[in-house]
Amino acid sequence: MRIAQVAPLYESVPPRQYGGTERVVSYLTEELVRLGHDVTLFASGDSHTAAKLISSTPRALRSPSAMTDGTDDFIAPHVVQLADIMRHARDFDVVHYHSGYLQFPLGRLMGVPHVTTMHGRLDLPALQPLLRAFEDEPLVSISNHQRAPVEFARWVATVYHGLPADLYALGHGRGNYLAFLGRISPEKRVDRAIQVAERVGMELRIAAKVDDADRRYYEESIRPMLRHSRVNFIGEIGEKEKRDFLGNARALLFPIEWPEPFGLVMVEAMACGTPVIAFRRGSVPEIITEQETGFIVDSVDGAVAAVQRLDSIDRAHCRRVFEARFLSRRMAEEYLALYRQLTWDRDAAAA
């Protein structure tokens, strides 16, 4: 098939460090190429791919060089990207958007099968009237729970994210520390992770970035807690460092306080055989298999009790569950089935 993948322009594909959506787009794009399809990636010019690359901006909008250049309008490059897609639309059997909703008005004009994967939270008030105005737009959810606030939308599939099989390896978990990986923000609740580590008497290693929007929260609420002797704040890490960081950990703590749409870090931990202790929010019950890949809890007390049960998790089995459920090959095949269905529906409607 001739497939267009459309990524957000905020980070490169794949991203240099943090950037879950762009990473998933990269894994999907490269897997589709490996499966023999003709793939074009619309992304920033500093992206790396085996597909054909069409860029609407030379650098990711959040790259240090772009920020130094004074980039302050993130919408304009995305509008240019949409113009590029419209110019090339007839070259594709299907266009797959991962970039939000700016393209919705164009969907009715393109005349080409298309679909949008919604990667973010959908409980924001402004999304209700938007999705009602475009109820005919085909959407993919990344978990079933993600759909809950807007069940009326035209959901055509749920496709869980997947990782390449060789991206991570089974770790031994003998580092005797707990891990927190991702972003420091109120909804990620790293404070809960610190409380758990204190109560069980284990080191907590925090590999996380701090966005400008969360800087005040970090300085006022979290930074004072980092002075605890059991806390080791590493900062943001890249893909290469994650293998050892997760593989050596006894468990990953995922103490969220928000409707998590997916939670890629949980799957990364599973790929290393590392159990996940996660709070029961959002997609967590869909991703974690209780007592096989970790424990789902409702409180700090529950997380403390789960730490005491970590020896009951077979790390090799945890890795096998990852291989059965969360490989990028499976993700690509599910999307291909959807692409074919979209083209068949278009042909049937035209007949």
N, C-alpha and C positions, 0 to 999 in steps of 0.2 A: 504493500500500500504506500501511497504518497501522503506522508503525515507531517503536519506542522505542529510543533510544540512551542507554546508562547509562554515565556517566563517573565516574572516581574523584573524590573531593571534596577532594583535597589542593591542587589548583590550579584556578583558574577555567578556563572553556572559552570562548575560547582563553586560554592562560595569559598572564600579564603579561610574563614573561620565560622562564625555563627550564621545561620541562614537555612532553616529547615526546608522551606518550600523549594528554594533553588537546588538544594541537595537532592530532593526527591525528583525534581525535573531532570537533573543530570542522570540519576540512576535509570529513570524511565527512558530517556532519550538514548543512552548508550545501549541499553538492553534491546530496544527496538532496532537499532542499527545492527547489533549482533544477530538478531533474528532475520536479517536480510531485507529490512524495509528501507524505503527512500525517505529519510527524515530530514527536515529543516528545522533548526532551532532559532527562534527569535529571542535574542538575549543581548546583554551588553557585550561590547567588543572585546573585553578582556576575559571572555568565557573560553573554555576549552572543551571541544567536543569532536567526536568522529562524524557527526552529522554536518550538513551544510549550515553555516552560521550566517544569519542576517542580523546586523546590529543597528540599533537606532541611536545609540550613544556609545562613544569610544570606551568609556569606563563605567563600572557600576556606580550608581548614584551615591552610595554610601562609602565608596572607596576613599582612602585618605587623599589621593590626588584630586578627585572630583570635589571633595569638601574644601580642599585648599584653593581650588579654582573659584570658589564662591558659589557653587551650585545651590540654589535655594528654591527652585521650582521643580518638584519631582513629577508633576502631572504632565508638563509639556513633552518630555521625552516619550512618555507612554502614548500620547496622542500621535506623535510621529511614528511610533511602533505600529499603531493601528492603521495608519496610512500605508505603511510598508506591507502589512498583512493584506489589506484590501487590494493593493497593486498585484500581489502574487496569489491571491485566493484561488484562482482557477487552476493553479498548478497542483492543487492538493485534493485528495479524496476526503480528507477530514482535517479540521483545525481544532486543536486541543489547547484551551486557555487555562493558565494557572495564575492569572494576573488580576483577579478580582472581578469587577463588574463594568468597567468603562466600556467594554466591547458590546454590552447588551444591545444598545440601539442598532448596532451594525449587523447583528445576527439575522434580522429580518430582511436585510438588504443583500447579504453576501451570496446567497444561492448555493452555498457549500455546506455540507454537514459539519456541525461544530458542537463542542461540548465544553463546559467549564467545570473544573474541579475547584470546589470551595475549600480553601485551606485554613481559614480562620474561624473564629467564634462567630456564631450567627444569632446571638441573643441581644444584639445591639438594636435599640429602638428604630434607628434610621433604616435598617434593612427590611423591616416589615413592609412599608409602602413600596420600597424599591422592588422587592421580589414579587409583590402582588402586581406591580405594573408590568412585570416581565414573566408572568406565570408560564409562558410557552417556552422559555429558555431551558434547554436540557442541562441538568446539573448532576455532578457526582459528589457524594459525601465521602469523607475519609473515615467516618465511623457512623454507626446508626444513631448514636446519641446526638451527634452534631446536628441532625435534622430537626430535633425536637422543637425549637422555637419557630420553625418555618416549615412545618410538615406539609403545608399546602403547595409548596413549590414543586416544580416538575423534576423530581428525583428519578434518574434513570439507572443509577447503580450506586452501591457503596464499594469502594475499592480501598483496601488497607494499603498503607505504604509498605515498600519492601526495600531491602538492602542487598547488595551483591554478596554472594556466598563467601567470597574471599576477602571481604572488607575487614572483618574481625575474625579472631580465632578464639577457641576455647581457652579461657584463662584459669589459673589455679586458685585464685582468690586468697592467697596466703599473705596478702599485705596487712591483714588485721586492721583494716580501716573501713569506714563507711564512706560512700561517695555521694556528692551532689553535683549534678552537671546541668548546665543550661544558662539561665539568666536570673539575675537577682531583681525581683519585682514583688510587689505585694501579693500577687496571685500565686507565685511560685512557693512562697512560705519557707524560705531557707531558715527562718527562725525556728520553725518546728524541727527541722533536721538537726540544728544545733542543740535543741532541747533533748532530742532522742540520744544523740551522742553523749551528752553530759550524763544522762541517767543510766546509760549502759556502760559508761567508762571506756568508750572507744574513741579513737581519733576520727574526726570528720574532715575529709579533704573536699574543698569546694572549688570546682573548676567552673567559673561562671563569668559572664560579661555583665557590665552595668551600663545600660543605655542612658543617654542624657535625660530622658523623661523620668527615669527612676533614680537619678543621682541624689536628690534630696532624701528620698526614702532610704537609700543605702547609707548616706552619711548620718542620718538621725536615728534610724532604727536598727540597722544591721552592723555597721562598722563597729560600734561599741561591743557587740557580741563576739566579734572576731578576735578580741583580745583573750578569749578563753584559751587555756593551755591546750585543750583538745582540738582546737580548730586550726586547720591549715588552709589559708585562702591562697589558691594558686593563681586565680584569674582566668581569663579566657584561654582555651586551648584549641588547637586545630585537630584535623582528622587523624594525623599520625600519632598524636599523643593520646588519643582516646583509647586506643587498643590496650595499652598498658594501664592507663588510669582505671578503666572499667574492669579489665581482666584480673587485676590484682586486688580489687575491692572485695570485701566480704558480701556487700550488698549495695545496691543503689537505693537511695531514699528519694521518693517522689511525693512530697507532702503537699500537694497542690490545694488551692482554694479557689478554683474556677472551673468552668465547664470545658475542660481540655478537649479539643477536637480530635486529637490523636495521641501525641506524646511519643515522638520518634526515639527519644532517649531511652524509653523502656525497651524498645526493640533492640537498640544498640547494646544494652546491658545483656539481654537474652542471648544475643549473638556471641557474647563472651562467656556465656554460662553463668552470668552473675544474677542472683535473685533480685527482684524488685520489691520493695516495700512501699506501697502506694496508697494514698488516700482515695476513698470511694467517690470520685468526682468524674464527670464527663465520660470519656471513652475508657477509663481504667478497667471496668469489668469486662469489656470486650477484648482488651489486649492481654491482660494478665490472667493466666490460668492458676487459680488458687491452689497452693501447695505443690504446684509443678514448676511454675516460673517465678513464684513469689507469693506475697501475701497482700490482701486488700484489707485496709483498716479504716476505722472511723475516728481515731483519736491518737494523740501522742502516746497515751497508755497502750493502745493497741499496737502501735509501731514498736514500742519498747518490748512488748511481749513477743512480737514477731522476730525481733533480733535474736531472742533466745532460742528460736526454732529454726534458725538458718541451716543448721546441720542436717535437717530433714530434706533439704532440697538437693537433688542430684544435679550437679552442674552440667554433666554430659547430657542428661535428659533435657535440661533447660535449653541447651544448644540445639538438640534435635527438634524441640517444639518450634524454635525459631526457623529452622530449615523447612519445616513442614508448613508454616503459616506466613512467613514474612520475608521471603526472598524476592528480589526485584524481578526475577524471571516470572514468577506467579503474577506479580503486579502488572507486568507488561502484557502477559497473555490475557488477563481479565480486561485490560483496556482495549486490546485488539478485538476481542469479542464484541465489546461495546461499539468500537469504530465500525465494524462490519454491520452491526445491527442498525446503526444510524444511516449508513449508506443504503442498506436494503430498504429501510423505511422511506428514504428520499426517492428511491427508484420506484417503489410501490405507489407512492403518492403521485408520481409523474405519469404512471402508466394509465 
